Amino acid sequence: MNHNVLTKPLVAVMTALSLFACGLIGITAADDSHLEQSYSDLAVSSIMTGNAPKDFTLSDSSGQQVNLENALQTQNILLIFYRGDWCPYCIDQFSTIQSVLPELKEYNVKLLAVSPDEVSAAKNTKRQFGQGYTFLSDSKLEVTKAYGIASEKSLPHPAVYLLKQADSIAESEVVWMYASTDHTTRPNGEQLLAKIKTVFAKVQ
């Protein structure tokens, strides 16, 4: 019996099943009632709405240093903490944001995404999503811990912060946030854009 005759259909079936399974691994959109105001189901969260964000400096996917205070001097910030490029839910969330990136610019919003990934992994994620994203390496979880969103698995709980543009970190403010222990449920791109429209003015 020619094993190649059996192998090719088997490979095709396995590939199809794999693609089908990948399609099922995606985020569940956050409950709209959790988006009206800030939301967190974490036992402890260091940064809440109305607080000034905590400043940090992290390496981006090119190894360049990015400082939050400097970024805030020119733009509002959409700050996303995610578990890593190996997490399909994280990647799916970024995929949903991709279609609304042009509109984020209309509200002078810059996306900063923080994970425990090393710079090399952040570079791979950057390559997948392009120039509209800035991926930052928090490999020692120092920033994640400072924001009070570290899990017991040494990973960040998925979290999103909208930070107001200001001349200094002390003058900036968390105008909205979402943090959850459920890594499968998160605000998607359309939900984040809708929220941004309610808290930031459109650039004239």
Accessible surface in RSA format (square Angstrom, percent):
REM  Atomic radii and reference values for relative SASA: ProtOr
REM  Chains: A
REM  Algorithm: Lee & Richards
REM  Probe-radius: 1.40
REM  Slices: 20
REM RES _ NUM      All-atoms   Total-Side   Main-Chain    Non-polar    All polar
REM                ABS   REL    ABS   REL    ABS   REL    ABS   REL    ABS   REL
RES MET A   1   188.77  97.8 110.91  73.4  77.85 185.4 116.74  99.2  72.03  95.4
RES ASN A   2    87.58  60.4  71.98  69.6  15.60  37.6  30.37  73.1  57.22  55.3
RES HIS A   3   135.79  74.2 132.15  91.9   3.64   9.3  91.58  94.4  44.21  51.4
RES ASN A   4    95.16  65.6  94.42  91.2   0.74   1.8  11.12  26.8  84.04  81.2
RES VAL A   5    94.44  62.1  86.80  78.6   7.64  18.4  92.53  80.4   1.91   5.2
RES LEU A   6   101.80  56.7  96.83  69.3   4.98  12.5  97.52  68.5   4.29  11.5
RES THR A   7    64.33  45.8  62.40  63.3   1.93   4.6  45.56  61.2  18.78  28.4
RES LYS A   8   153.59  74.9 146.26  89.7   7.34  17.5  91.80  82.6  61.79  65.8
RES PRO A   9    72.82  53.1  65.42  59.6   7.40  26.9  72.45  59.8   0.36   2.3
RES LEU A  10   110.62  61.6 106.59  76.3   4.02  10.1 109.88  77.2   0.74   2.0
RES VAL A  11    83.87  55.2  82.01  74.2   1.86   4.5  83.81  72.8   0.07   0.2
RES ALA A  12    61.35  56.4  49.18  75.9  12.17  27.7  56.28  79.3   5.07  13.4
RES VAL A  13    80.97  53.3  78.15  70.7   2.82   6.8  80.93  70.3   0.04   0.1
RES MET A  14   112.35  58.2 109.00  72.1   3.35   8.0  93.05  79.1  19.30  25.6
RES THR A  15    68.62  48.8  63.72  64.6   4.90  11.7  51.95  69.8  16.67  25.2
RES ALA A  16    58.61  53.9  49.63  76.6   8.98  20.4  53.88  75.9   4.73  12.5
RES LEU A  17   103.80  57.8 100.69  72.0   3.11   7.8 101.14  71.0   2.66   7.2
RES SER A  18    61.85  52.3  53.09  70.9   8.76  20.2  30.45  64.8  31.41  44.0
RES LEU A  19   124.24  69.2 114.82  82.1   9.41  23.7 115.07  80.8   9.16  24.7
RES PHE A  20   135.79  67.9 126.67  78.5   9.12  23.7 134.57  81.6   1.22   3.5
RES ALA A  21    47.34  43.5  45.74  70.6   1.60   3.6  46.75  65.8   0.59   1.6
RES CYS A  22    79.75  60.3  68.49  76.4  11.26  26.5  24.23  61.4  55.52  59.9
RES GLY A  23    66.02  81.4   0.00   N/A  66.02  81.4  36.90 101.3  29.13  65.2
RES LEU A  24   129.09  71.9 100.61  72.0  28.47  71.6 103.56  72.7  25.53  68.7
RES ILE A  25    72.09  41.0  61.49  45.8  10.60  25.5  62.62  45.1   9.47  25.7
RES GLY A  26    23.97  29.6   0.00   N/A  23.97  29.6  12.03  33.0  11.93  26.7
RES ILE A  27    25.12  14.3   3.87   2.9  21.25  51.2   3.87   2.8  21.25  57.7
RES THR A  28    83.97  59.7  79.09  80.2   4.88  11.6  53.33  71.6  30.64  46.3
RES ALA A  29    46.62  42.9  31.63  48.8  14.98  34.1  31.93  45.0  14.69  38.9
RES ALA A  30     4.10   3.8   0.00   0.0   4.10   9.3   0.00   0.0   4.10  10.8
RES ASP A  31    77.44  54.2  65.34  65.0  12.10  28.6  23.69  55.7  53.75  53.6
RES ASP A  32    97.49  68.3  91.70  91.3   5.79  13.7  35.50  83.6  61.99  61.8
RES SER A  33    67.47  57.0  49.44  66.0  18.03  41.5  40.68  86.6  26.79  37.5
RES HIS A  34    61.68  33.7  58.28  40.5   3.40   8.7  37.00  38.1  24.68  28.7
RES LEU A  35    17.01   9.5  16.07  11.5   0.94   2.4  16.24  11.4   0.77   2.1
RES GLU A  36   120.44  69.1 105.69  80.0  14.75  35.1  39.95  77.3  80.49  65.7
RES GLN A  37   139.42  78.0 135.79  99.2   3.63   8.6  54.55 116.1  84.88  64.4
RES SER A  38    39.01  33.0  13.09  17.5  25.91  59.7  12.14  25.9  26.87  37.6
RES TYR A  39    52.56  24.5  47.42  27.0   5.13  13.4  33.48  25.2  19.08  23.5
RES SER A  40    36.06  30.5   5.09   6.8  30.97  71.3   4.13   8.8  31.93  44.7
RES ASP A  41    64.25  45.0  35.67  35.5  28.58  67.6  31.47  74.1  32.78  32.7
RES LEU A  42    23.31  13.0   5.03   3.6  18.28  46.0   5.57   3.9  17.74  47.7
RES ALA A  43   110.05 101.2  62.60  96.6  47.45 107.9  75.15 105.8  34.90  92.5
RES VAL A  44   112.66  74.1 102.19  92.5  10.47  25.2 106.62  92.6   6.04  16.4
RES SER A  45    21.02  17.8   3.11   4.1  17.91  41.3   3.11   6.6  17.91  25.1
RES SER A  46    52.36  44.2  24.41  32.6  27.96  64.4  15.91  33.9  36.46  51.1
RES ILE A  47     4.63   2.6   4.63   3.5   0.00   0.0   4.63   3.3   0.00   0.0
RES MET A  48    82.28  42.6  82.28  54.5   0.00   0.0  79.61  67.7   2.66   3.5
RES THR A  49    63.30  45.0  43.40  44.0  19.90  47.4  43.33  58.2  19.97  30.2
RES GLY A  50    47.57  58.7   0.00   N/A  47.57  58.7  20.98  57.6  26.59  59.6
RES ASN A  51    60.56  41.8  56.39  54.5   4.17  10.0  11.80  28.4  48.77  47.1
RES ALA A  52    41.93  38.6  26.62  41.1  15.31  34.8  26.63  37.5  15.31  40.6
RES PRO A  53     4.73   3.4   0.00   0.0   4.73  17.2   0.00   0.0   4.73  29.4
RES LYS A  54    93.68  45.7  89.46  54.9   4.22  10.1  53.57  48.2  40.11  42.7
RES ASP A  55    64.12  44.9  37.15  37.0  26.97  63.8  17.53  41.3  46.59  46.5
RES PHE A  56    16.37   8.2   5.86   3.6  10.52  27.4  16.37   9.9   0.00   0.0
RES THR A  57    66.95  47.6  43.82  44.4  23.12  55.1  30.48  40.9  36.47  55.1
RES LEU A  58    20.74  11.6  18.42  13.2   2.33   5.8  20.74  14.6   0.00   0.0
RES SER A  59    27.40  23.2  24.70  33.0   2.70   6.2   5.55  11.8  21.85  30.6
RES ASP A  60    22.74  15.9  22.74  22.6   0.00   0.0   1.98   4.7  20.75  20.7
RES SER A  61     6.04   5.1   5.49   7.3   0.55   1.3   0.53   1.1   5.52   7.7
RES SER A  62    82.75  69.9  56.09  74.9  26.66  61.4  24.91  53.1  57.84  81.0
RES GLY A  63    38.95  48.0   0.00   N/A  38.95  48.0  18.24  50.0  20.71  46.4
RES GLN A  64   116.72  65.3 114.84  83.9   1.88   4.5  33.79  71.9  82.92  62.9
RES GLN A  65   118.08  66.0  89.12  65.1  28.96  69.0  54.06 115.1  64.02  48.6
RES VAL A  66    25.60  16.8  22.55  20.4   3.06   7.4  25.60  22.2   0.00   0.0
RES ASN A  67    31.56  21.8  25.81  24.9   5.75  13.8  11.12  26.8  20.43  19.8
RES LEU A  68     0.00   0.0   0.00   0.0   0.00   0.0   0.00   0.0   0.00   0.0
RES GLU A  69    45.64  26.2  45.63  34.5   0.01   0.0   1.84   3.6  43.80  35.8
RES ASN A  70    91.89  63.4  84.29  81.5   7.60  18.3  22.57  54.3  69.33  67.0
RES ALA A  71    14.38  13.2   4.47   6.9   9.91  22.5  13.87  19.5   0.51   1.4
RES LEU A  72     0.12   0.1   0.12   0.1   0.00   0.0   0.12   0.1   0.00   0.0
RES GLN A  73    79.42  44.4  66.77  48.8  12.65  30.1  12.63  26.9  66.79  50.7
RES THR A  74    91.08  64.8  80.07  81.2  11.01  26.2  70.54  94.8  20.54  31.0
RES GLN A  75    52.81  29.5  52.81  38.6   0.00   0.0   7.51  16.0  45.30  34.4
RES ASN A  76    14.14   9.8  14.14  13.7   0.00   0.0   0.00   0.0  14.14  13.7
RES ILE A  77     0.00   0.0   0.00   0.0   0.00   0.0   0.00   0.0   0.00   0.0
RES LEU A  78     0.35   0.2   0.35   0.3   0.00   0.0   0.35   0.2   0.00   0.0
RES LEU A  79     0.00   0.0   0.00   0.0   0.00   0.0   0.00   0.0   0.00   0.0
RES ILE A  80     0.64   0.4   0.64   0.5   0.00   0.0   0.64   0.5   0.00   0.0
RES PHE A  81     0.65   0.3   0.01   0.0   0.64   1.7   0.01   0.0   0.64   1.8
RES TYR A  82     0.29   0.1   0.29   0.2   0.00   0.0   0.00   0.0   0.29   0.4
RES ARG A  83    29.76  12.5  28.86  14.7   0.89   2.1   4.35   5.9  25.40  15.4
RES GLY A  84     0.00   0.0   0.00   N/A   0.00   0.0   0.00   0.0   0.00   0.0
RES ASP A  85    48.86  34.2  33.63  33.5  15.23  36.0   4.79  11.3  44.07  44.0
RES TRP A  86   139.29  55.9 110.61  53.5  28.68  67.3 110.27  58.8  29.02  47.1
RES CYS A  87     0.04   0.0   0.00   0.0   0.04   0.1   0.04   0.1   0.00   0.0
RES PRO A  88    55.65  40.6  46.87  42.7   8.77  31.9  53.28  44.0   2.37  14.7
RES TYR A  89    48.79  22.8  48.79  27.8   0.00   0.0  15.01  11.3  33.78  41.6
RES CYS A  90     0.06   0.0   0.00   0.0   0.06   0.1   0.06   0.1   0.00   0.0
RES ILE A  91    29.39  16.7  29.39  21.9   0.00   0.0  29.39  21.2   0.00   0.0
RES ASP A  92    42.03  29.4  39.14  39.0   2.89   6.8   6.34  14.9  35.70  35.6
RES GLN A  93     2.83   1.6   2.83   2.1   0.00   0.0   0.00   0.0   2.83   2.1
RES PHE A  94     0.03   0.0   0.03   0.0   0.00   0.0   0.03   0.0   0.00   0.0
RES SER A  95    50.29  42.5  38.54  51.4  11.76  27.1  24.07  51.3  26.22  36.7
RES THR A  96    43.02  30.6  31.55  32.0  11.47  27.3  40.64  54.6   2.38   3.6
RES ILE A  97     0.93   0.5   0.93   0.7   0.00   0.0   0.93   0.7   0.00   0.0
RES GLN A  98    76.73  42.9  70.36  51.4   6.37  15.2  24.31  51.8  52.41  39.8
RES SER A  99    87.21  73.7  55.73  74.4  31.48  72.5  56.33 119.9  30.88  43.3
RES VAL A 100     2.79   1.8   2.79   2.5   0.00   0.0   2.79   2.4   0.00   0.0
RES LEU A 101    23.80  13.3  23.40  16.7   0.41   1.0  23.40  16.4   0.41   1.1
RES PRO A 102    86.60  63.1  79.74  72.7   6.86  24.9  81.88  67.6   4.72  29.3
RES GLU A 103    61.21  35.1  61.21  46.3   0.00   0.0  19.04  36.8  42.17  34.4
RES LEU A 104     2.51   1.4   2.51   1.8   0.00   0.0   2.51   1.8   0.00   0.0
RES LYS A 105   150.26  73.3 135.91  83.4  14.35  34.2  81.50  73.4  68.76  73.2
RES GLU A 106    72.17  41.4  65.59  49.6   6.58  15.7  31.08  60.1  41.09  33.5
RES TYR A 107    21.80  10.2  21.70  12.3   0.10   0.3   4.92   3.7  16.87  20.8
RES ASN A 108    39.67  27.4  37.60  36.3   2.08   5.0   8.70  20.9  30.97  29.9
RES VAL A 109     7.05   4.6   0.00   0.0   7.05  17.0   0.00   0.0   7.05  19.1
RES LYS A 110    65.85  32.1  61.49  37.7   4.36  10.4  28.31  25.5  37.55  40.0
RES LEU A 111     2.87   1.6   0.31   0.2   2.56   6.4   0.31   0.2   2.56   6.9
RES LEU A 112     0.00   0.0   0.00   0.0   0.00   0.0   0.00   0.0   0.00   0.0
RES ALA A 113     0.00   0.0   0.00   0.0   0.00   0.0   0.00   0.0   0.00   0.0
RES VAL A 114     0.04   0.0   0.04   0.0   0.00   0.0   0.04   0.0   0.00   0.0
RES SER A 115     0.46   0.4   0.33   0.4   0.12   0.3   0.12   0.3   0.33   0.5
RES PRO A 116    26.46  19.3  17.16  15.6   9.30  33.8  17.44  14.4   9.02  56.1
RES ASP A 117    15.36  10.8  10.06  10.0   5.29  12.5   5.29  12.5  10.06  10.0
RES GLU A 118   107.57  61.8 105.49  79.8   2.08   5.0  46.73  90.4  60.84  49.7
RES VAL A 119    45.02  29.6  43.73  39.6   1.29   3.1  43.73  38.0   1.29   3.5
RES SER A 120    77.39  65.4  69.07  92.2   8.32  19.2  50.79 108.2  26.60  37.3
RES ALA A 121    22.52  20.7  20.58  31.8   1.94   4.4  22.45  31.6   0.07   0.2
RES ALA A 122     0.58   0.5   0.58   0.9   0.00   0.0   0.58   0.8   0.00   0.0
RES LYS A 123    97.72  47.7  97.15  59.6   0.57   1.3  40.35  36.3  57.37  61.1
RES ASN A 124    79.00  54.5  72.08  69.7   6.92  16.7  18.38  44.2  60.62  58.6
RES THR A 125     2.16   1.5   0.05   0.1   2.11   5.0   2.11   2.8   0.05   0.1
RES LYS A 126    40.71  19.9  40.04  24.6   0.67   1.6  27.81  25.0  12.90  13.7
RES ARG A 127   162.67  68.3 132.02  67.3  30.65  73.0  77.80 106.3  84.88  51.4
RES GLN A 128   109.24  61.1  77.24  56.5  32.00  76.2  36.62  78.0  72.62  55.1
RES PHE A 129    10.93   5.5   3.56   2.2   7.37  19.2   5.11   3.1   5.82  16.7
RES GLY A 130    27.57  34.0   0.00   N/A  27.57  34.0  27.06  74.3   0.52   1.2
RES GLN A 131   161.30  90.2 136.52  99.8  24.79  59.0  65.75 140.0  95.55  72.5
RES GLY A 132    33.31  41.1   0.00   N/A  33.31  41.1  16.18  44.4  17.13  38.4
RES TYR A 133     0.11   0.1   0.00   0.0   0.11   0.3   0.11   0.1   0.00   0.0
RES THR A 134    18.85  13.4  17.62  17.9   1.23   2.9   8.78  11.8  10.07  15.2
RES PHE A 135     0.26   0.1   0.07   0.0   0.19   0.5   0.07   0.0   0.19   0.5
RES LEU A 136     0.53   0.3   0.00   0.0   0.53   1.3   0.00   0.0   0.53   1.4
RES SER A 137    12.06  10.2   5.13   6.9   6.93  16.0   1.55   3.3  10.51  14.7
RES ASP A 138     2.87   2.0   1.79   1.8   1.08   2.5   1.08   2.5   1.79   1.8
RES SER A 139    51.40  43.4  26.47  35.3  24.93  57.4   4.26   9.1  47.14  66.0
RES LYS A 140   156.99  76.6 137.82  84.6  19.17  45.6  88.45  79.6  68.54  73.0
RES LEU A 141    14.32   8.0  14.32  10.2   0.00   0.0  14.32  10.1   0.00   0.0
RES GLU A 142   115.28  66.2 106.58  80.6   8.70  20.7  39.07  75.6  76.20  62.2
RES VAL A 143    11.40   7.5  10.04   9.1   1.36   3.3  11.40   9.9   0.00   0.0
RES THR A 144     0.00   0.0   0.00   0.0   0.00   0.0   0.00   0.0   0.00   0.0
RES LYS A 145   126.99  62.0 111.30  68.3  15.69  37.4  63.27  56.9  63.72  67.9
RES ALA A 146    36.42  33.5  25.81  39.8  10.61  24.1  35.74  50.3   0.68   1.8
RES TYR A 147     0.64   0.3   0.64   0.4   0.00   0.0   0.64   0.5   0.00   0.0
RES GLY A 148    17.93  22.1   0.00   N/A  17.93  22.1  12.09  33.2   5.84  13.1
RES ILE A 149     0.23   0.1   0.00   0.0   0.23   0.6   0.23   0.2   0.00   0.0
RES ALA A 150    39.77  36.6  16.16  24.9  23.61  53.7  16.16  22.8  23.61  62.5
RES SER A 151    19.45  16.4   8.74  11.7  10.71  24.7   9.19  19.6  10.26  14.4
RES GLU A 152   155.48  89.3 113.15  85.6  42.32 100.8  74.21 143.5  81.27  66.4
RES LYS A 153   145.12  70.8 121.32  74.4  23.81  56.7  78.44  70.6  66.69  71.0
RES SER A 154    73.56  62.2  63.62  84.9   9.94  22.9  27.65  58.9  45.90  64.3
RES LEU A 155    31.24  17.4  31.24  22.3   0.00   0.0  31.24  21.9   0.00   0.0
RES PRO A 156     0.92   0.7   0.02   0.0   0.90   3.3   0.02   0.0   0.90   5.6
RES HIS A 157    29.60  16.2  28.85  20.1   0.75   1.9  14.31  14.7  15.29  17.8
RES PRO A 158     6.57   4.8   6.19   5.6   0.39   1.4   6.53   5.4   0.04   0.3
RES ALA A 159     1.62   1.5   0.00   0.0   1.62   3.7   0.35   0.5   1.27   3.4
RES VAL A 160     2.59   1.7   2.59   2.3   0.00   0.0   2.59   2.2   0.00   0.0
RES TYR A 161     0.00   0.0   0.00   0.0   0.00   0.0   0.00   0.0   0.00   0.0
RES LEU A 162     0.00   0.0   0.00   0.0   0.00   0.0   0.00   0.0   0.00   0.0
RES LEU A 163     0.00   0.0   0.00   0.0   0.00   0.0   0.00   0.0   0.00   0.0
RES LYS A 164    81.49  39.8  81.49  50.0   0.00   0.0  43.51  39.2  37.98  40.5
RES GLN A 165    72.00  40.3  60.15  44.0  11.85  28.2  11.70  24.9  60.30  45.7
RES ALA A 166    14.46  13.3   4.65   7.2   9.81  22.3  14.35  20.2   0.11   0.3
RES ASP A 167   110.78  77.6  99.90  99.4  10.88  25.7  24.85  58.5  85.93  85.7
RES SER A 168    32.65  27.6  32.50  43.4   0.15   0.4  28.76  61.2   3.89   5.5
RES ILE A 169    32.12  18.3  32.12  23.9   0.00   0.0  32.12  23.1   0.00   0.0
RES ALA A 170    81.71  75.1  57.18  88.2  24.53  55.8  60.89  85.8  20.82  55.2
RES GLU A 171   107.14  61.5  88.50  67.0  18.63  44.4  42.32  81.9  64.81  52.9
RES SER A 172     5.35   4.5   0.00   0.0   5.35  12.3   0.00   0.0   5.35   7.5
RES GLU A 173    56.22  32.3  56.22  42.5   0.00   0.0   8.14  15.7  48.07  39.3
RES VAL A 174     0.00   0.0   0.00   0.0   0.00   0.0   0.00   0.0   0.00   0.0
RES VAL A 175    34.47  22.7  19.29  17.5  15.18  36.6  20.99  18.2  13.48  36.6
RES TRP A 176     3.84   1.5   3.84   1.9   0.00   0.0   3.84   2.0   0.00   0.0
RES MET A 177     0.28   0.1   0.28   0.2   0.00   0.0   0.27   0.2   0.01   0.0
RES TYR A 178     6.17   2.9   6.17   3.5   0.00   0.0   2.24   1.7   3.93   4.8
RES ALA A 179     0.00   0.0   0.00   0.0   0.00   0.0   0.00   0.0   0.00   0.0
RES SER A 180     3.71   3.1   3.71   4.9   0.00   0.0   0.04   0.1   3.66   5.1
RES THR A 181    75.05  53.4  56.21  57.0  18.85  44.9  35.58  47.8  39.47  59.7
RES ASP A 182    61.23  42.9  54.57  54.3   6.66  15.8  29.47  69.3  31.77  31.7
RES HIS A 183    57.29  31.3  57.29  39.8   0.00   0.0  36.39  37.5  20.90  24.3
RES THR A 184    40.74  29.0  40.74  41.3   0.00   0.0  27.52  37.0  13.23  20.0
RES THR A 185    27.32  19.4  27.14  27.5   0.18   0.4  18.23  24.5   9.09  13.7
RES ARG A 186     1.60   0.7   1.60   0.8   0.00   0.0   1.59   2.2   0.00   0.0
RES PRO A 187     0.82   0.6   0.82   0.7   0.00   0.0   0.82   0.7   0.00   0.0
RES ASN A 188    34.23  23.6  34.23  33.1   0.00   0.0   3.83   9.2  30.40  29.4
RES GLY A 189     0.00   0.0   0.00   N/A   0.00   0.0   0.00   0.0   0.00   0.0
RES GLU A 190   111.28  63.9 106.87  80.9   4.41  10.5  55.39 107.1  55.88  45.6
RES GLN A 191    26.79  15.0  20.05  14.7   6.74  16.0  18.60  39.6   8.19   6.2
RES LEU A 192     1.51   0.8   1.28   0.9   0.23   0.6   1.51   1.1   0.00   0.0
RES LEU A 193     6.23   3.5   6.23   4.5   0.00   0.0   6.23   4.4   0.00   0.0
RES ALA A 194    56.56  52.0  49.76  76.8   6.81  15.5  54.23  76.4   2.33   6.2
RES LYS A 195    29.37  14.3  27.33  16.8   2.04   4.9  11.54  10.4  17.83  19.0
RES ILE A 196     0.00   0.0   0.00   0.0   0.00   0.0   0.00   0.0   0.00   0.0
RES LYS A 197    98.66  48.1  76.97  47.2  21.69  51.6  34.99  31.5  63.67  67.8
RES THR A 198   100.75  71.7  62.52  63.4  38.24  91.1  69.44  93.3  31.31  47.3
RES VAL A 199    50.25  33.1  20.32  18.4  29.93  72.1  27.53  23.9  22.72  61.6
RES PHE A 200    16.07   8.0   6.43   4.0   9.64  25.1  11.08   6.7   4.99  14.3
RES ALA A 201    88.12  81.0  63.09  97.4  25.03  56.9  72.26 101.8  15.87  42.0
RES LYS A 202   107.35  52.4  97.57  59.9   9.77  23.3  47.88  43.1  59.47  63.3
RES VAL A 203    87.52  57.6  64.47  58.4  23.05  55.5  70.30  61.1  17.22  46.7
RES GLN A 204   201.75 112.8 137.44 100.4  64.31 153.1  95.32 202.9 106.44  80.7
END  Absolute sums over single chains surface
CHAIN  1 A    10301.3       8395.1       1906.2       5826.7       4474.6
END  Absolute sums over all chains
TOTAL         10301.3       8395.1       1906.2       5826.7       4474.6
